[in-house]
Amino acid sequence: MKLIDCIEAQAARLVKAGVAFGHGTTNAFDEAAWLVLWKLGLPLDSLGDHEERLLSAPEQAGIEALVSERIESRKPAAYLTREAWLQGVPFYVDERAIVPRSFIAELIAEATIDPWLSEHTARALDLCTGNGSLAVLAAMAWPDLRVDAIDLSPDALAVARINVDRHGLGERIRLLQGDALAPADGPYDLILCNPPYVNSQSMAALPAEYRAEPELALAGGSDGMDFVRRLFATAPQQMAPNAVLVLEIGNERDFFEAAFPRLEVAWMECSAGEDQVLLVTREALLAGLN
């Protein structure tokens, strides 16, 4: 069997099984290609170079077994491969941390946040860092930046440590454990935050692939805004005078605007639209929440 035919066959199995996507791929073919190429030890961007390759019987059997595990366990593929990619950068991940997929990564890579920064931007915070991917991407994008990365979960921080060390950024990224901003050591010029924001009704309807992730990283209370309320109440004290906070809220814009009706924010365009990520200044927080 040719590699391309194998991918198409495995994609058909994924479709028939009704698995859910969203942890690095959005469709069955891309998910099957990821699993097949990974199992064969081939670069994930090399399909065009290898699609006519003939697979041996043991290779086919190994691929069949891996896709069967994906179907039966309903775990995201990233948990099976122990790797996720964000903006072309590889990150280690396992069940101790959420699979990285924040749209904030796009804003970092595409320099969308840069106009809000200045030559005085020196310190950043990645709050709810999970596996540390946003902290790593920020340190890569802004070489003069020193980054603190906070998470409540010691397990997630252990995964983040792997990624910080993997990318040689231990001198510039400091990992801190604690609840919300409790361990913060500001003032910061930039705060990045992809918090738990899924509302309770949506949590109850999540596919099994999402329930395989730590609930702590997803559940945001009845309207998804529990963590955000706590963050906004204390963030100004950890922000420099001209600091900005970049916050991902996913599909919860209606709940966000209901919770903070007087808060002036800038909505940031990403591949998912213009209502997934927002930016707010320290001055706006002080004015809109008092």
C-alpha positions as CSV (number, residue, x, y, z in Angstrom):
1,M,0.0,0.0,0.0
2,K,1.2,3.5,-0.8
3,L,1.6,6.0,2.0
4,I,-1.1,8.3,0.5
5,D,-3.5,5.4,0.2
6,C,-2.8,4.5,3.8
7,I,-3.6,8.0,5.0
8,E,-6.9,8.1,3.0
9,A,-7.9,4.7,4.5
10,Q,-7.1,5.8,8.0
11,A,-8.9,9.1,7.5
12,A,-12.0,7.1,6.5
13,R,-11.7,5.1,9.7
14,L,-11.6,8.4,11.8
15,V,-14.6,9.7,10.0
16,K,-16.6,6.5,10.5
17,A,-15.7,6.4,14.2
18,G,-16.9,10.0,14.6
19,V,-13.8,11.3,16.4
20,A,-13.5,15.0,17.2
21,F,-10.8,17.3,16.0
22,G,-9.4,20.6,17.1
23,H,-6.2,19.7,18.9
24,G,-3.8,20.6,16.0
25,T,-6.0,19.5,13.0
26,T,-9.5,20.3,11.9
27,N,-10.3,17.3,9.7
28,A,-9.8,13.6,9.3
29,F,-7.2,13.7,6.5
30,D,-4.9,16.0,8.3
31,E,-5.2,14.0,11.5
32,A,-4.5,10.8,9.7
33,A,-1.5,12.3,7.9
34,W,-0.1,13.5,11.2
35,L,-0.4,10.1,12.8
36,V,0.9,8.2,9.8
37,L,3.9,10.4,9.2
38,W,4.7,10.5,12.9
39,K,4.5,6.7,13.2
40,L,6.9,6.4,10.2
41,G,9.3,8.9,11.7
42,L,8.9,11.3,8.8
43,P,8.7,15.1,9.1
44,L,5.1,16.3,9.3
45,D,5.6,18.6,6.4
46,S,7.0,15.9,4.1
47,L,3.9,14.3,2.7
48,G,4.5,15.5,-0.8
49,D,7.9,13.9,-0.8
50,H,6.8,10.5,0.4
51,E,3.2,9.9,-0.7
52,E,4.1,7.3,-3.3
53,R,6.3,5.3,-0.8
54,L,5.3,1.7,-0.4
55,L,4.6,0.6,3.2
56,S,5.8,-2.7,4.6
57,A,3.3,-5.0,6.4
58,P,4.9,-4.1,9.8
59,E,4.6,-0.4,9.0
60,Q,0.9,-0.8,8.1
61,A,0.2,-2.8,11.2
62,G,1.8,-0.2,13.4
63,I,-0.2,2.6,11.8
64,E,-3.4,0.6,12.2
65,A,-2.7,0.1,15.9
66,L,-2.0,3.8,16.4
67,V,-5.2,4.9,14.7
68,S,-7.1,2.3,16.6
69,E,-5.7,3.7,19.9
70,R,-6.8,7.2,18.7
71,I,-10.3,5.9,18.1
72,E,-10.7,3.8,21.1
73,S,-9.1,6.1,23.7
74,R,-10.6,9.3,22.2
75,K,-7.4,11.0,23.3
76,P,-6.2,13.9,21.2
77,A,-3.5,12.8,18.8
78,A,-1.0,15.1,20.6
79,Y,-1.2,12.9,23.7
80,L,-0.4,9.8,21.6
81,T,2.6,11.4,19.8
82,R,3.7,13.4,22.8
83,E,4.2,16.4,20.6
84,A,2.2,19.4,19.4
85,W,3.1,22.2,16.9
86,L,2.3,25.8,17.4
87,Q,3.3,28.4,14.7
88,G,5.8,25.9,13.4
89,V,7.5,25.3,16.8
90,P,7.4,21.8,18.3
91,F,6.3,21.4,21.9
92,Y,6.2,18.4,24.2
93,V,2.8,17.7,25.7
94,D,1.1,14.9,27.7
95,E,-2.0,14.5,29.7
96,R,-0.7,16.8,32.5
97,A,-1.3,19.9,30.4
98,I,-3.8,21.1,27.9
99,V,-2.9,20.6,24.2
100,P,-1.5,24.0,23.1
101,R,-3.7,25.8,20.4
102,S,-4.1,29.3,21.6
103,F,-4.8,32.0,19.0
104,I,-2.5,34.3,20.9
105,A,0.3,32.3,19.3
106,E,-0.8,33.7,15.9
107,L,-0.8,37.3,17.2
108,I,2.8,36.8,18.5
109,A,4.0,35.2,15.3
110,E,2.3,37.8,13.0
111,A,3.5,40.8,15.1
112,T,-0.1,41.9,15.8
113,I,0.8,42.8,19.3
114,D,4.0,44.7,18.5
115,P,2.3,48.1,17.9
116,W,1.2,48.1,21.5
117,L,4.8,47.6,22.7
118,S,7.8,49.9,22.8
119,E,11.5,50.0,23.4
120,H,10.7,50.0,27.1
121,T,8.9,46.6,27.0
122,A,11.2,44.4,29.1
123,R,9.0,42.0,31.1
124,A,6.1,39.8,30.2
125,L,3.9,37.3,32.0
126,D,2.3,34.2,30.5
127,L,-0.6,33.5,32.9
128,C,-2.1,30.0,32.8
129,T,1.0,28.9,30.9
130,G,0.0,25.2,30.6
131,N,2.9,23.5,28.7
132,G,4.7,26.8,28.4
133,S,4.2,27.3,24.7
134,L,3.1,31.0,24.7
135,A,6.0,31.8,27.1
136,V,8.4,30.1,24.7
137,L,7.0,31.8,21.6
138,A,7.1,35.2,23.3
139,A,10.7,34.8,24.3
140,M,11.5,33.8,20.7
141,A,9.6,36.7,19.2
142,W,11.0,39.3,21.5
143,P,14.7,38.4,22.2
144,D,15.1,41.1,24.9
145,L,12.1,40.1,26.9
146,R,12.2,38.3,30.2
147,V,9.2,36.2,30.8
148,D,7.5,34.8,33.9
149,A,5.1,31.9,33.3
150,I,2.5,31.0,36.0
151,D,0.2,28.0,36.4
152,L,-1.8,26.6,39.2
153,S,-0.9,23.0,38.3
154,P,2.5,21.7,39.3
155,D,2.0,18.9,36.8
156,A,1.5,21.4,33.9
157,L,4.6,23.3,35.1
158,A,6.6,20.1,34.9
159,V,5.6,19.9,31.2
160,A,6.4,23.6,30.7
161,R,9.9,23.0,32.2
162,I,10.5,20.3,29.5
163,N,9.7,22.9,26.8
164,V,11.6,25.8,28.3
165,D,14.7,23.5,28.5
166,R,14.1,22.0,25.1
167,H,14.2,25.5,23.5
168,G,17.2,26.7,25.6
169,L,15.2,29.5,27.2
170,G,15.9,28.7,30.9
171,E,17.8,32.0,31.3
172,R,14.9,34.1,30.3
173,I,11.8,32.2,31.3
174,R,10.9,31.8,35.0
175,L,8.2,29.3,35.9
176,L,6.1,30.1,39.0
177,Q,3.4,28.0,40.6
178,G,0.3,29.5,42.2
179,D,-3.3,30.6,41.8
180,A,-3.9,33.3,39.2
181,L,-1.7,36.3,40.0
182,A,-0.7,35.3,43.5
183,P,2.9,34.4,42.6
184,A,3.3,37.3,40.1
185,D,6.3,39.5,40.5
186,G,5.4,42.6,38.4
187,P,5.1,45.1,37.2
188,Y,4.9,43.6,33.7
189,D,4.8,45.4,30.4
190,L,2.8,42.7,28.7
191,I,0.5,40.0,30.1
192,L,-0.6,37.1,27.9
193,C,-3.4,34.9,29.2
194,N,-5.3,31.9,27.8
195,P,-7.4,31.1,30.9
196,P,-10.1,28.5,31.6
197,Y,-13.1,30.2,29.9
198,V,-15.5,27.4,28.7
199,N,-18.9,28.0,30.2
200,S,-20.6,25.2,32.2
201,Q,-23.2,24.5,29.5
202,S,-20.5,24.1,26.8
203,M,-18.3,22.0,29.2
204,A,-21.2,19.5,29.6
205,A,-21.3,19.2,25.8
206,L,-17.6,18.8,25.1
207,P,-16.5,15.8,23.0
208,A,-14.4,13.1,24.7
209,E,-11.2,14.5,23.2
210,Y,-11.6,17.7,25.2
211,R,-12.6,15.9,28.4
212,A,-9.3,14.0,28.1
213,E,-7.6,17.3,29.0
214,P,-7.3,18.7,32.5
215,E,-10.6,20.3,33.4
216,L,-8.8,22.9,35.4
217,A,-7.5,24.4,32.2
218,L,-10.9,24.6,30.5
219,A,-13.8,25.2,32.9
220,G,-14.6,28.8,33.5
221,G,-17.8,28.6,35.6
222,S,-21.4,29.2,34.6
223,D,-20.6,32.0,32.2
224,G,-16.9,31.2,31.6
225,M,-15.8,34.4,33.2
226,D,-14.9,33.3,36.8
227,F,-11.1,33.4,36.2
228,V,-11.3,36.6,34.1
229,R,-13.2,38.5,36.9
230,R,-10.4,37.6,39.4
231,L,-7.7,38.5,36.9
232,F,-9.1,41.9,36.1
233,A,-9.6,42.7,39.8
234,T,-5.9,42.4,40.5
235,A,-4.1,42.8,37.1
236,P,-3.6,46.6,37.3
237,Q,-1.4,46.1,40.4
238,Q,0.9,43.9,38.4
239,M,1.0,46.1,35.2
240,A,3.4,48.9,34.4
241,P,1.8,52.2,33.5
242,N,1.7,51.6,29.7
243,A,1.2,47.8,30.0
244,V,-1.3,45.8,27.9
245,L,-3.1,42.5,28.7
246,V,-3.9,40.1,25.8
247,L,-6.7,37.7,26.7
248,E,-8.2,34.8,24.9
249,I,-11.9,34.1,25.5
250,G,-12.8,31.8,22.7
251,N,-16.5,31.8,21.9
252,E,-17.5,33.6,25.0
253,R,-17.7,37.2,23.7
254,D,-21.4,37.6,24.6
255,F,-20.7,36.5,28.2
256,F,-17.6,38.7,28.4
257,E,-19.5,41.8,27.3
258,A,-22.3,41.1,29.7
259,A,-19.8,40.7,32.6
260,F,-17.8,43.8,31.7
261,P,-20.2,46.2,29.9
262,R,-18.1,49.4,30.5
263,L,-14.7,48.0,29.7
264,E,-13.0,49.4,26.6
265,V,-11.1,46.7,24.8
266,A,-9.5,46.1,21.3
267,W,-10.6,42.9,19.6
268,M,-7.7,41.3,17.8
269,E,-8.2,39.5,14.4
270,C,-7.0,35.9,14.1
271,S,-7.7,32.9,11.9
272,A,-10.9,32.2,13.9
273,G,-12.3,35.8,13.5
274,E,-12.3,39.0,15.5
275,D,-14.0,38.0,18.7
276,Q,-11.7,35.3,20.2
277,V,-8.9,37.4,21.6
278,L,-8.9,40.9,23.0
279,L,-6.4,43.4,24.2
280,V,-7.0,45.8,27.1
281,T,-4.7,48.5,28.6
282,R,-4.0,49.1,32.3
283,E,-5.8,52.4,32.0
284,A,-8.9,50.8,30.5
285,L,-9.0,48.3,33.3
286,L,-8.8,51.0,36.0
287,A,-11.5,53.1,34.3
288,G,-13.8,50.3,33.3
289,L,-14.0,48.4,36.5
290,N,-14.3,51.2,39.0
